[in-house]
Amino acid sequence: MINISERFSALVKRATIEENKDIYQLEPIYFNSPYLLIGLDLINFQKRIYIDITSENWDADQLKAFPKWRGIRIDQEYFENIGPLKEKNFLVISQEVDESDDIFEKVLQNIVDHILVDENIPLYTTLYEVLDRWHNFFKKKWGAKLTEEEEAGLFGELYFINKWLDHFPNDPPLIINDWKGPLKFRIDFVRKKSGIEIKTILPKLRDEVKISSEKQLELNPIINELHLYVLKIERNDTTGSTLEILIKEIEEKLSRRAPSLAVKFRETLIFNNIELGEYNNNYFFVHEELAYNVIEGFPRLESNQLPKGINKISYSIDLSHCENFLVDVGDILF
């Protein structure tokens, strides 16, 4: 994959040591169709990306329809000569001077990632969908970073993804498509009619897992097979994995096996406001892994058990009463 931040850093470094004093630096970063270049204005350090759309037949209305937000500018420009290329028409996405470097580079990285992996999708569709997701991202009001409990919960989901990737090293990593936790589904992983709910337990006197509602462990025609995967973990300062370590490990495996799913995984984190640099202090060490088959008799509350007018019940399950439902962890990996 092309690393946009590294390419811009190299452009800045080159500009400071070369005798060429041009105030605008340009560099090709992708030499296949569509050609991609990045540019840097050395006066105000405005950044740009140039996307070759010479073979595209966009009308003016399509260009105007691209989602925009404060901080970027989108134009179409024709160049008789730009870098090593002749007679090319480019879509130019520019950084407004007051826009954050970090977030603008993330937008460009996301655009480039999709251009490289969405080869069979029209370029206009790819660009529109990426820009639309970022437009919606900037409209959200994000809260504070994850609480320790939320961080531990995300660790459990990522741990399961990493375990799945290691368990099925030669299979397409479709586990990324099955990951529903960040999308606020009631079950963390769903494939066809099977679901896996992930729970993490920090050290406490009793082994209990919190269930968020009476619907979370329900079986129905949509999900008729359900397993509960429990990780007993401990937070410390040095041993185990942080979210950042785990995310980078997963990304590396996905990039080798399915670049398009690596992009989707990265997007899932970005659009849920998970910034890597904020989650590299808490190490989580897994003491034990347990899997339970949620079938008839498993201790749980369901909607049909509640009196009329009562809903949105949260409760805890004491795992010492669930031993009859234990199954091998390997058996729940779909």
C-alpha positions in Angstrom: 0.0 0.0 0.0 1.0 3.6 -0.6 1.7 5.5 2.7 0.5 9.0 2.1 2.0 10.5 5.2 5.4 9.0 4.4 5.2 10.4 0.8 4.4 13.9 2.0 7.2 13.7 4.6 9.7 12.6 1.9 8.5 15.5 -0.3 9.2 18.0 2.4 12.6 16.5 3.2 13.6 16.5 -0.4 12.5 20.1 -0.9 14.7 21.3 2.0 17.9 19.7 0.8 17.6 20.1 -3.0 19.0 23.2 -4.7 15.8 23.5 -6.7 13.9 26.4 -5.0 10.5 25.9 -6.7 7.8 26.8 -4.3 5.6 23.9 -5.5 6.8 20.3 -5.3 5.1 17.5 -7.2 5.6 13.8 -7.1 4.0 10.8 -8.8 3.0 8.1 -6.4 1.1 5.6 -8.7 2.1 4.9 -12.2 -0.8 2.7 -13.4 -4.2 4.0 -14.4 -5.5 6.1 -12.8 -2.2 8.0 -12.4 -1.8 9.6 -8.9 0.4 12.5 -7.9 0.8 14.5 -4.7 1.7 18.2 -4.5 2.9 20.5 -1.8 3.0 24.3 -1.7 6.2 25.2 0.2 4.9 28.6 1.2 1.8 27.6 3.1 2.3 23.8 3.1 -1.0 23.2 1.4 -1.3 19.6 0.3 -3.0 18.2 -2.8 -3.6 15.0 -4.6 -4.0 14.7 -8.4 -6.2 11.9 -9.7 -6.1 11.2 -13.4 -9.6 11.3 -14.9 -8.6 11.7 -18.5 -10.5 8.6 -19.6 -13.6 9.6 -17.6 -16.5 11.4 -19.0 -17.9 13.4 -16.1 -20.2 16.3 -16.6 -20.2 19.5 -14.6 -23.1 18.4 -12.4 -21.2 15.2 -11.4 -18.2 17.3 -10.3 -20.4 19.7 -8.3 -22.2 16.7 -6.7 -19.1 15.5 -4.8 -19.7 15.7 -1.0 -17.6 18.5 0.5 -16.9 19.9 3.9 -15.0 22.8 5.4 -11.3 22.2 4.9 -11.1 20.7 1.4 -11.5 22.0 -2.1 -12.3 19.8 -5.1 -11.5 21.0 -8.7 -11.0 19.7 -12.1 -7.9 20.9 -14.1 -6.4 20.1 -17.4 -2.6 20.1 -17.8 -0.6 19.9 -21.0 2.4 18.9 -19.0 2.4 17.8 -15.4 5.4 15.9 -14.1 6.1 13.0 -16.5 2.5 13.1 -17.9 1.2 14.9 -21.0 -2.3 16.2 -21.8 -4.0 14.9 -18.7 -7.2 15.9 -17.0 -7.1 15.6 -13.2 -9.4 15.8 -10.3 -7.5 17.9 -7.7 -8.4 17.5 -4.0 -6.7 20.3 -2.0 -6.3 21.0 1.6 -7.5 24.4 2.9 -4.7 26.0 4.8 -6.5 25.9 8.2 -7.3 22.2 7.8 -5.5 19.7 10.1 -2.6 17.9 8.4 -3.4 14.7 10.2 -7.0 14.4 9.3 -6.5 15.6 5.7 -3.8 12.9 5.2 -6.3 10.3 6.6 -8.8 11.4 3.9 -6.2 11.1 1.2 -5.0 7.8 2.5 -8.6 6.4 2.4 -9.1 7.7 -1.1 -5.9 6.1 -2.4 -6.5 2.8 -0.6 -9.9 2.5 -2.3 -8.6 3.5 -5.8 -6.0 0.7 -5.5 -8.4 -2.0 -4.3 -11.7 -1.0 -6.1 -10.4 -1.8 -9.6 -13.7 -3.1 -10.8 -15.8 -0.2 -9.6 -16.1 3.1 -11.6 -13.7 5.7 -10.3 -16.5 8.2 -9.9 -18.5 5.8 -7.7 -15.4 5.0 -5.6 -14.6 8.7 -5.0 -18.1 9.7 -4.3 -18.7 7.0 -1.7 -15.4 7.7 0.1 -16.0 11.4 0.2 -19.6 10.8 1.3 -18.5 8.7 4.3 -16.0 11.4 5.3 -18.7 14.0 4.9 -20.9 12.1 7.3 -18.0 11.5 9.7 -17.4 15.3 10.0 -21.1 15.9 10.7 -21.0 13.7 13.8 -20.3 15.0 17.3 -17.8 12.7 18.8 -17.5 12.3 22.5 -14.5 11.5 24.7 -12.1 8.6 24.0 -13.2 5.1 25.0 -13.6 4.3 28.7 -11.5 1.5 30.1 -14.5 -0.8 30.0 -15.2 0.1 26.3 -11.5 -0.3 25.5 -11.5 -3.8 27.0 -14.6 -4.6 25.1 -13.0 -3.6 21.8 -9.9 -5.5 22.7 -12.1 -8.6 23.0 -13.5 -8.2 19.5 -10.1 -7.5 18.0 -8.6 -10.5 19.9 -11.3 -12.7 18.3 -10.6 -11.4 14.8 -6.8 -12.1 15.3 -7.5 -15.5 16.6 -9.8 -16.3 13.6 -7.1 -15.1 11.2 -4.5 -17.4 12.8 -7.0 -20.4 12.9 -7.8 -20.1 9.2 -4.5 -18.9 7.6 -5.5 -19.9 4.1 -9.1 -18.8 4.1 -10.4 -15.4 2.8 -10.6 -13.2 5.9 -14.4 -12.8 5.7 -14.4 -12.4 9.5 -14.1 -8.6 8.8 -17.5 -8.7 6.9 -19.0 -10.6 9.9 -17.8 -7.9 12.4 -21.0 -6.1 13.5 -19.9 -4.8 16.9 -18.9 -1.3 15.7 -22.2 -1.0 13.8 -24.2 -1.3 17.0 -25.7 -4.7 16.2 -26.9 -6.6 19.2 -24.4 -9.4 18.4 -20.7 -8.7 17.7 -20.1 -11.2 14.9 -22.8 -12.6 12.6 -22.5 -15.0 9.6 -25.7 -16.2 8.0 -27.8 -17.3 11.0 -25.0 -17.8 13.4 -23.8 -15.2 15.9 -20.9 -14.8 18.4 -21.2 -12.3 21.3 -17.8 -11.3 22.8 -17.5 -10.4 26.5 -14.4 -9.4 28.5 -14.1 -9.8 32.3 -11.6 -7.8 34.3 -10.5 -9.2 37.7 -13.4 -9.2 40.2 -14.6 -11.4 43.0 -17.1 -13.3 40.8 -17.1 -14.3 37.2 -20.0 -12.3 35.8 -20.7 -10.9 32.3 -23.0 -8.0 31.7 -25.8 -8.4 29.2 -27.0 -5.1 27.8 -30.7 -6.0 27.1 -33.3 -8.7 27.1 -32.8 -9.0 23.3 -29.0 -9.5 23.3 -29.0 -13.3 23.8 -32.3 -14.1 22.1 -32.6 -16.6 19.3 -34.9 -15.8 16.4 -35.4 -16.7 12.7 -32.5 -14.2 11.9 -30.0 -15.7 14.4 -30.9 -19.2 15.4 -27.4 -20.3 16.7 -25.5 -18.2 19.3 -22.3 -18.6 21.2 -20.9 -16.5 24.0 -17.1 -16.0 23.9 -15.7 -14.9 27.2 -12.2 -13.5 27.8 -10.8 -13.2 31.3 -8.3 -10.4 31.0 -6.1 -8.2 33.2 -5.0 -4.7 32.5 -1.4 -3.7 33.2 1.4 -1.5 31.9 3.7 -3.9 30.2 2.4 -7.4 29.4 0.0 -8.5 26.7 -1.2 -6.3 23.9 -2.6 -2.8 23.5 -5.3 -1.9 21.1 -2.6 -0.3 18.8 -0.4 -3.4 18.8 -3.4 -5.7 18.0 -4.7 -3.4 15.3 -1.4 -3.2 13.6 -1.0 -7.0 13.7 -4.4 -7.5 12.2 -3.8 -4.9 9.5 -0.5 -6.6 8.5 -2.3 -10.0 8.1 -5.2 -8.5 6.2 -2.9 -6.5 3.8 -1.2 -9.8 2.8 -4.3 -11.8 2.4 -7.1 -9.4 1.2 -6.1 -5.7 0.8 -9.7 -4.6 0.2 -10.7 -6.1 3.7 -7.6 -4.4 5.2 -9.1 -1.1 3.9 -12.5 -1.9 5.3 -11.0 -2.8 8.7 -9.1 0.5 8.8 -12.2 2.4 7.8 -14.3 0.7 10.5 -11.9 2.0 13.1 -11.5 5.5 11.6 -15.3 6.1 11.2 -15.8 5.0 14.8 -13.2 7.6 15.9 -10.7 5.0 17.1 -7.3 6.8 16.9 -4.3 4.5 17.3 -2.1 6.9 19.2 -4.7 7.2 22.0 -4.8 3.5 22.8 -1.2 2.4 23.3 -0.9 2.6 27.1 -3.2 -0.1 28.5 -1.9 -3.6 28.0 -4.4 -6.4 28.2 -3.3 -9.9 29.1 -5.7 -12.9 28.5 -5.8 -15.3 31.4 -8.5 -17.6 30.1 -10.8 -18.1 27.1 -14.3 -19.7 27.5 -17.0 -20.4 25.0 -20.6 -21.2 25.8 -23.5 -22.5 23.6 -26.5 -20.3 24.2 -29.3 -22.8 23.9 -32.4 -23.8 25.8 -31.7 -23.7 29.5 -28.9 -21.2 29.3 -29.4 -18.6 32.1 -30.7 -15.5 30.3 -33.7 -13.1 30.1 -35.8 -12.9 27.0 -38.5 -10.5 25.8 -41.3 -12.9 26.3 -40.4 -13.4 30.0 -40.9 -9.8 30.9 -44.2 -8.3 32.2 -45.9 -6.0 29.7 -44.6 -2.5 29.9 -41.1 -3.6 31.1 -38.2 -3.5 28.6 -34.6 -2.4 28.1 -33.4 -4.6 31.0 -29.7 -5.1 31.6 -28.5 -7.8 33.9 -25.4 -10.0 34.8 -24.9 -13.7 34.3 -22.9 -15.6 36.9 -20.8 -18.0 34.8 -20.5 -20.5 37.6 -24.0 -21.5 36.7 -23.1 -22.0 33.0 -20.7 -24.9 33.1 -23.1 -27.3 31.5 -23.1 -25.1 28.3 -19.3 -24.9 27.9 -17.9 -25.9 24.4 -14.4 -25.9 22.9 -13.3 -22.5 21.8 -12.3 -23.9 18.4 -15.8 -25.2 17.8 -17.3 -21.7 17.7 -14.9 -20.3 15.0 -17.1 -20.1 11.9 
